[in-house]
Amino acid sequence: MREQLLIIDDDTDFATALARAMRRRGFAVALAHDAGEALRAAQEQPFHRAVLDLRIGADSGLTLIPALLRLQPGIRIVVLTGYASIATAVEAVKLGAVHYLAKPAEPDRIVAAFERREGDPHVAPAATPMSPRRLEWEHLQRVLREHGGNVSAAARALGLHRRTLQRKLAKRPAPR
């Protein structure tokens, strides 16, 4: 029996290409492009694995991790994102994801991420410290998470205007 894989990503082109690649690797694939579709799919059929985008439209994919695990306790979830940050990686794993990868991620790397059962103590630390812009991005993400994703509350805590924080968050993260 082929393993059932649910791909949850609002970028239909990316999701379709990833689905095609994962089918070639032997998975039976279902697609969902928003949180509602993903939860309906998880209620209707069992999945062994899920690839979850961190940003699904205006929503955080992190909120889907506990919901998917409640519906299907054995599901292994890998979070993919074009907006990687330390704060969201830590939260994804704490919430129950087995791995967190930055986009673009090769399909074989995603399959390998599902298979990992423990951390790798041999991962080398970064050769250079983070840039000040990246440090700011990480700090904004951490404060946002501390305030449950509430932009207004995070902006108050940071002493920023809400729209200023929204503009900063809408930008792609600064390079490391």
C-alpha positions in Angstrom: 0.0 0.0 0.0 1.3 3.4 -0.9 1.8 6.0 1.8 -0.8 8.7 1.8 0.6 12.3 1.7 -1.3 15.5 2.1 0.3 18.6 0.6 -1.0 21.9 2.1 0.1 25.0 0.2 -1.8 28.0 -1.2 0.7 28.3 -4.1 -1.1 25.9 -6.5 1.8 25.8 -9.0 4.3 24.8 -6.3 1.9 22.3 -4.7 1.1 20.7 -8.1 4.8 20.4 -9.0 5.6 18.9 -5.6 2.7 16.5 -5.8 3.9 15.3 -9.2 7.4 14.7 -7.8 6.1 12.9 -4.7 3.9 10.6 -6.8 7.0 9.7 -8.8 8.5 8.7 -5.4 5.6 6.3 -4.7 3.3 8.4 -2.6 -0.5 8.7 -3.1 -1.0 12.5 -2.9 -3.9 14.7 -2.0 -3.7 18.5 -2.2 -5.3 21.2 0.0 -4.9 24.9 -0.7 -6.3 26.3 2.6 -6.8 25.3 6.2 -10.4 24.3 5.7 -9.6 22.0 2.8 -6.8 20.4 4.8 -9.0 19.7 7.8 -11.7 18.3 5.6 -9.2 16.0 3.8 -7.8 14.8 7.2 -11.3 14.0 8.4 -12.2 12.1 5.3 -9.1 9.9 4.9 -6.0 8.8 6.8 -2.7 10.3 5.9 0.7 9.1 6.9 2.5 12.3 6.1 1.8 16.0 5.4 3.9 18.8 3.9 2.6 22.0 5.3 3.4 25.6 4.1 4.1 28.0 7.0 2.0 30.7 5.3 -1.4 29.7 3.9 -2.8 32.9 2.5 -3.1 35.2 5.5 -3.1 32.3 8.0 -0.2 30.6 9.8 0.3 27.0 9.0 1.4 26.5 12.6 -2.2 26.5 13.7 -2.9 23.5 11.6 -0.2 21.3 13.2 -2.2 20.6 16.5 -5.5 20.2 14.5 -3.9 17.7 12.1 -2.3 15.7 15.0 -5.7 15.6 16.9 -7.4 14.2 13.8 -4.5 11.8 12.9 -2.2 11.3 15.8 0.4 9.3 13.8 0.8 11.8 11.0 4.4 13.0 10.3 4.4 16.7 9.4 7.2 18.6 7.6 6.8 22.4 7.5 8.1 24.2 4.4 8.5 27.9 4.1 9.9 30.7 2.1 9.8 32.8 5.3 12.1 30.7 7.6 12.9 32.0 11.0 14.3 30.4 14.2 11.1 31.3 16.1 8.8 29.6 13.7 11.1 26.6 13.4 11.2 26.1 17.1 7.4 26.5 17.4 6.7 24.1 14.5 8.8 21.4 16.2 7.3 22.1 19.7 3.8 21.8 18.1 4.6 18.4 16.7 6.2 18.8 13.2 9.0 16.4 12.6 11.0 18.8 10.6 11.2 22.3 9.1 12.7 23.1 5.8 13.2 26.4 3.9 11.8 26.6 0.3 12.8 25.6 -2.2 13.4 22.1 -0.9 14.2 19.2 -3.1 11.6 16.3 -3.0 14.3 13.9 -1.8 15.2 16.2 1.0 11.5 16.3 2.1 11.3 12.5 2.0 14.5 12.3 4.1 13.0 14.8 6.6 10.0 12.5 7.1 12.4 9.6 7.9 14.4 11.5 10.6 13.6 10.2 14.0 16.2 12.3 16.0 18.3 15.4 15.8 21.8 15.5 14.3 24.4 16.6 16.8 26.9 17.0 14.0 25.2 20.0 12.4 27.8 22.7 12.1 27.1 26.1 13.6 26.9 29.0 11.1 30.3 30.3 10.0 29.2 33.9 10.4 26.8 35.6 12.8 23.4 36.8 11.5 23.2 40.1 9.8 21.5 43.0 11.8 18.5 42.9 9.4 18.2 39.1 10.0 18.4 39.6 13.7 15.6 42.2 13.5 13.5 39.7 11.5 14.1 37.0 14.1 13.2 39.3 16.9 10.0 40.4 15.2 9.0 36.8 14.6 9.7 35.9 18.3 7.6 38.8 19.6 4.8 38.0 17.2 4.7 34.4 18.4 4.8 35.5 22.0 1.6 37.5 21.3 -0.2 34.6 19.6 0.2 36.1 16.1 -1.6 39.3 17.1 0.1 42.0 15.1 -1.5 44.9 17.1 -0.3 43.4 20.4 3.2 42.6 19.0 3.4 46.2 17.6 2.6 47.7 21.0 5.2 45.5 22.7 7.8 46.5 20.2 6.8 50.2 20.4 6.0 50.2 16.6 3.0 51.4 14.7 0.9 48.4 13.6 1.3 49.2 9.9 5.0 49.6 10.3 5.2 46.1 11.8 3.0 44.7 9.0 5.3 46.2 6.4 8.3 44.7 8.0 6.6 41.3 8.3 5.5 41.3 4.7 9.1 41.6 3.4 11.0 38.5 2.8 13.4 37.7 5.7 16.9 39.2 5.4 19.6 36.8 4.4 21.6 35.2 7.2 
